[in-house]
Amino acid sequence: MSKISRRSLMRTSSLGLGLALLTACTVTTQNGVTTITLDVTKIKNYGQAGLNAAATVGSFLGGFPTLAPYAAAIELADTALSGALAAFSTAAGSTLVITYNDASWKTRIDSILADLNKVASAIEGAISGSGSVLSAKVLAEAKTYKNALATIISVFQALLGVSDAPAQVSTAMTRAMIRTGAPHPVTGMTEAQALKVLGV
């Protein structure tokens, strides 16, 4: 009889969607104080997804001198994210879960989220500024990576209970949406689909 890994089971069952949320984020309220507990691996995966998006879209721009400023912006954002992720990983060590309410962890996690947004912004700038330099096929692939990263950022924000765009609540993910495996209202991707696109 073949063994089924926990990860495989979670990917293929609706129960796994609920378990994935529970391991990614647990929210408890006691005596009026809400505590958010986060899975360290999940945070690392989100950071890696951003690095992968930056590397892939950046590679699309290589060989086009007119796109060099956009490639440089992506590389700069990638370097910042890499540093934030390395600092978080070093601090976490073998720790499996951390509490977002802890000021030190919050600072590290917020740094990763901010740098993910910088990568997304740099990618958006490159796509918008590429004009007709990139082929339609490459441009479509870059947009897929952009949408996957936007999905991951929205999921990350939902788990943390934060949003950088309060005026666009209808386009943001919620914990309930993540729990049921619902797709992002704009990109149409679920968290699992977005991570797969980004190679995580």
N, C-alpha and C positions, 0 to 999 in steps of 0.2 A: 504494500500500500504506500503510495507516495505521500510525502509530508507536505502540508500546506503551511507556508509561513504566515505569521501574524500579519505582516505587511500585505501579502497577497490576499488574505482573507478580508482585510479591511478595504482593499481596493475593489473587491468584487461583491460586497454585500452592503445592503442599505444599513444594516446594523453597524458596519464599519464606519459609515459616515458619522454616526453619532459618537462612536468610540474615538474617531479621529479628532472630533471637536473636543471631547473630554480630555484627551491627552494633550491637545494643543493649548487649551485654555479652560480653566475652571474659575467660575465667578461665584463667590460666596459673600453673603452679607450677614454680619453679626453685630448686634448693638448699634446699628446704623452705620457701620463701617464696611465698605465693600472691598474685598480683596480679590485681586486677579492673579492667578497662578498660571505660569506659562511653561510650555515644554521647550527646553533648550534646543533640542534637535530641530523643532519646527522653525524657530527663529533663525538658526543657522541655514536651514533650507531656503528660507525667504531671502536671506542675504546672498546665498549662492545663486539663486534664481536671478537676482539683479546683476551679479557679476557675469553670469552666462549671457544675459540679454545684452549687456554692454560689449562683451567680447564678440558676440555674433554680429550685432548691428555695426560695430566698429569695423569688423572685417569687410563688411559690404562696401565701406567707404574707401578702403585702401585702393590705391592706384588712380584716384581721382583728385588731382591737386586742388581743384575748386572746392572740394568737400573737406579739405584738411582742417579748417577751423572747427567744423562739426565733429570730426574725429577726435580732435584735441579736447573738445568739451566733454565728449563721452569718456575719454581716457582719464580726464581730471576727476570726473564724478566716480568712475570705476576705482581709481586710486583711493579716494576718500572712503568709499564703501568697503573696500578691501581692508583698510586700516581699522574702521569701526568694527567690522566683523571679526578681525583678528584679535582686537582688544576684548571683545565680548567673549570669544572662544577661550582666550587665555584666562580671563576672570572666571569663567564658568568651570573650566577644568572638566572633572568627571561628574559635575552636578547635573542632575536630570531635569529638575524643575526650579524655577526661580519666581519670586514674587515681584510683580510690577510695581507694587506700592512702595517697595524699598527704593529710596532715593538714588542709590548708587546703580541699581539695576535699571531703574527707569531712565536714567541719563544714558546708559549704554544702549538700551533698546530704542530710545527716541533718536539717538544718533544714527542707528542702522536705518530706521524708518525715514529720517530726513535725507540720508544719502541715497536710499532707494528712490525717493522722489526726485533727487537731483539727476540720477541716471535716467529716469523716465522723462524728465524735462529735456535732457540733452538728446535723447533718442527722438523725442517729438520734434525738437529743433532741426535735427538732421533730416528727418523725413520731410518736414515742411520746406526746408531750404534746399533740398536736393534737386528740385525742379525736374527736368527731363534727363538729368545725368544718369540716374539709375534706371535700369530696365523695369518694365511693369512687373515682371516676375519677382525681381529682387525687392522692389518697393512693396509689393504685396506681402512678401515674407517679413520684411522689416516691420510692417504694420501688425502682423500677427504677433511678433515678439513684443511690440509696444503694448498691444491689447492684453497679452498674457501677463506682462509686468504690471499693468494697470489693475488687473484682477487681483494679483498677489498683494499689491499695496492696499487695495480696498479691503481684502480679507484681513490683512495685518491690522489695519485701522479698526475694523469691526471687533476683532478679538481684544484690542486694547481699549475699545470704547471711545476712540478719538476720531476726529475727522478734520481734514484741512479745508473742507469745502462745505460748511454748514448750510449754505444756500442751496446745495444740490443733494439734499437728503434722499430724494427719490432715486438717485442714481448710485447711491452708496450701498455696500453690502451691510448686512446685520448679522449678529450671532445666530439668530434664528434661521436666516437664509443659509448660512454655512452649515448649520446642524442638519438641515434637510438636503444638502447637496445642491441647492438652487444655483443657477448660473448668475453671473454678474448682469445687472439690468442693461448695461450698455455693450459690454464686450461679448456677452453670450457664453462666456467660459465659466466653468466651475473652478474651484481651487485646484482640484486634481488635474483637470485638463490643462490649466495654465502651468502648473509645475512640470507636467510632461512636456509641453512645448518648450519650456526653458531648460529641459534636461536634468531635472532634479527628481 
